[in-house]
Amino acid sequence: MNAPASTPKSGPKSGWLNLLVDYGPLLVFFLVYRHYAPGKGAHGVQEVTAVIFGTMAFMAASIAALVFSKLRLGHVSPMLWLTTAMIVGFGAITIYTQDPEWIRHKPTAVYLLFAVILFAGLWRGKALLKTLLEAAFEGLDDRGWWLLSRNWAVFFLFLAALNEGLNLKHQGQFYVSMETWIAAKLWLFMPLSFLFTFVHLPMLMRHGLGAPAEDEITGGTPHD
């Protein structure tokens, strides 16, 4: 889904565990899909079947990640609850319909839903990422959370538009094959999400990210 990754409250040592919780289920989906994916020239039904098996594995892995987060990290962030619920809910629709059109447009629906949630919060004067991530970015001030929520809302709109661009048709046929579209989720959407997160670090640091830890060492006052 490419939602903002949460940062563990327990410190840097659990960082890799947090990444495992956030991205492990997605990796499971791709591995299972690749295992069942048909070769080139195969019928579309075989592609859909591979996606269905991948979706079932994705749902199971997401639930397992939620349980792991509770048992190993000691908490489950609201963002993880939300994304797991969406994965299970939308995944159930995928398994029930087994519709290639729905499979390809489902990410657009997810991105738009996240964008609407964040924009609705900003319209009400609330930066909902702060609530969803449980203030995981230690020291970040309210302005920083507002900017982060706004930028992610816009980015989700961009991802929705990009996904629809990959789903364009000509004479009833998709320009991009199902296999290429799924590969784009791994090699295009995920790197873009990591890059988008990375370029925000200077802005986040200007708005207090990590300030408490720095104060403990230097005794200084964070600058805006």
C-alpha positions in Angstrom: 0.0 0.0 0.0 3.0 2.2 0.4 1.7 3.9 3.5 4.1 5.9 5.6 6.3 3.5 7.6 6.0 3.8 11.4 9.0 4.3 13.5 9.4 2.1 16.6 9.2 3.8 20.0 11.7 1.3 21.4 14.6 2.9 19.7 17.0 2.1 16.8 17.6 -1.5 17.9 14.0 -2.4 16.8 14.2 -0.5 13.5 14.8 -3.6 11.4 11.8 -5.3 13.2 9.6 -2.4 12.4 10.7 -2.6 8.7 9.9 -6.3 8.8 6.4 -5.5 10.1 5.8 -2.8 7.6 7.2 -4.4 4.4 7.4 -8.1 5.2 3.8 -8.9 4.2 4.3 -7.1 0.9 7.4 -9.2 0.2 5.4 -12.3 1.0 2.9 -11.3 -1.6 5.5 -10.9 -4.3 7.2 -14.2 -3.5 4.0 -16.2 -3.5 2.8 -14.4 -6.7 6.1 -15.2 -8.5 5.8 -18.9 -7.4 2.4 -19.2 -9.0 2.9 -16.8 -11.9 2.5 -18.4 -15.3 5.0 -18.0 -18.1 4.7 -15.5 -20.9 1.8 -16.0 -23.2 -0.3 -17.7 -20.5 -4.0 -17.1 -20.2 -5.2 -14.2 -18.1 -7.0 -16.6 -15.7 -3.7 -18.0 -14.6 -2.4 -14.5 -13.8 -5.5 -13.8 -11.7 -5.1 -17.1 -9.9 -1.5 -16.2 -9.0 -2.7 -12.8 -7.7 -5.4 -14.6 -5.6 -2.8 -16.9 -4.0 -0.6 -13.9 -3.4 -3.4 -11.9 -1.9 -4.3 -14.7 0.5 -0.7 -14.9 1.6 -0.6 -11.1 1.9 -3.7 -11.1 4.2 -2.2 -13.9 6.4 1.2 -12.2 6.6 -0.4 -8.9 7.5 -2.3 -10.4 10.4 0.8 -12.2 11.5 2.8 -8.9 11.4 0.1 -7.3 13.6 0.4 -10.1 16.1 4.2 -10.0 15.9 4.2 -6.2 16.5 2.1 -6.7 19.6 4.1 -9.5 21.1 7.6 -8.5 20.0 7.5 -4.7 19.9 4.9 -4.3 22.6 2.3 -2.2 20.7 0.3 -1.9 17.5 0.2 1.5 16.0 -3.2 2.9 14.7 -1.6 3.0 11.2 -0.9 -0.8 11.4 -4.4 -1.5 12.6 -5.8 0.6 9.7 -3.6 -0.9 7.0 -4.2 -4.4 8.2 -8.0 -3.9 8.2 -7.8 -2.4 4.7 -5.6 -5.3 3.4 -8.0 -7.9 4.8 -11.1 -6.0 3.6 -9.9 -5.2 0.1 -8.2 -8.6 -0.1 -11.5 -10.4 0.7 -13.2 -8.5 -2.2 -10.3 -9.5 -4.5 -10.7 -13.2 -3.6 -14.5 -13.0 -3.9 -14.7 -11.2 -7.3 -11.5 -12.5 -8.9 -11.9 -9.6 -11.2 -8.8 -8.4 -13.1 -10.2 -4.9 -13.4 -10.7 -4.7 -9.6 -7.3 -6.1 -8.9 -5.6 -3.4 -11.0 -7.8 -0.5 -9.8 -7.8 -1.6 -6.1 -4.5 0.3 -5.3 -6.1 3.5 -6.7 -9.0 3.1 -4.3 -6.6 2.5 -1.4 -4.5 5.6 -2.3 -7.6 7.8 -2.7 -9.0 6.6 0.6 -5.8 7.5 2.5 -5.7 10.9 0.7 -9.3 11.6 1.7 -8.6 10.6 5.3 -5.6 12.9 5.6 -7.2 15.8 3.7 -10.4 15.5 5.9 -8.2 15.6 9.0 -6.4 18.7 7.7 -9.7 20.4 6.9 -10.7 19.8 10.5 -7.4 21.2 11.7 -5.9 17.9 12.6 -2.7 16.2 11.3 -4.0 12.6 11.3 -0.5 11.1 10.6 0.4 12.1 14.2 -2.5 10.0 15.5 -2.0 7.1 13.1 1.7 6.9 13.8 1.3 7.6 17.5 3.8 10.4 17.3 6.5 8.0 16.2 8.7 10.8 14.9 10.0 11.8 18.3 10.2 15.6 18.8 8.3 16.6 15.7 6.3 19.7 16.3 2.7 20.2 15.2 3.7 22.2 12.1 5.9 19.4 11.0 3.1 16.9 11.5 0.8 19.1 9.5 3.2 19.4 6.6 3.9 15.7 6.6 0.2 14.9 6.5 -0.4 17.3 3.7 2.5 16.1 1.6 1.6 12.5 2.0 -2.0 13.2 1.1 -0.8 14.9 -2.1 1.6 12.0 -2.7 -1.2 9.5 -2.4 -3.1 11.4 -5.1 0.0 11.1 -7.3 0.3 7.4 -6.7 -3.4 7.0 -7.6 -2.9 8.9 -10.8 0.3 6.9 -11.6 -1.6 3.6 -11.0 -4.4 4.7 -13.3 -1.8 5.6 -15.9 -0.5 2.1 -15.9 -4.0 0.8 -16.4 -4.8 2.7 -19.6 -6.3 0.6 -22.3 -6.3 0.5 -26.1 -9.2 -1.3 -27.9 -10.2 -3.0 -24.6 -6.7 -4.3 -23.8 -4.3 -2.9 -21.2 -1.2 -1.3 -22.5 0.7 -2.8 -19.5 0.5 -6.5 -18.8 -0.5 -7.8 -15.4 3.0 -9.1 -14.8 4.6 -5.8 -15.6 2.0 -3.9 -13.5 2.7 -6.1 -10.5 6.5 -5.6 -11.0 5.9 -1.9 -11.0 4.4 -2.1 -7.5 7.8 -3.5 -6.3 10.3 -1.6 -8.5 8.5 1.7 -9.0 6.0 2.4 -6.3 8.0 1.2 -3.4 11.3 3.0 -4.3 9.2 6.2 -4.9 7.7 5.9 -1.5 11.2 5.4 0.1 12.5 8.4 -1.8 9.5 10.5 -0.8 10.1 9.6 2.8 13.9 10.3 2.6 13.6 13.8 1.0 11.4 14.9 4.0 14.2 14.4 6.5 15.6 17.9 6.3 12.1 19.4 6.8 11.4 17.1 9.6 14.7 17.9 11.3 13.9 21.6 11.0 10.6 21.0 12.9 12.2 19.1 15.8 12.7 15.5 14.7 15.0 13.8 17.2 15.3 17.0 19.3 14.8 15.3 22.6 17.6 12.9 22.0 19.9 15.7 21.0 19.0 17.8 24.0 20.0 14.9 26.3 23.5 14.9 24.8 24.1 18.6 24.2 21.6 20.3 26.5 20.9 22.7 23.6 17.6 24.1 22.4 16.2 22.9 19.0 16.1 25.5 16.3 13.2 25.8 13.9 
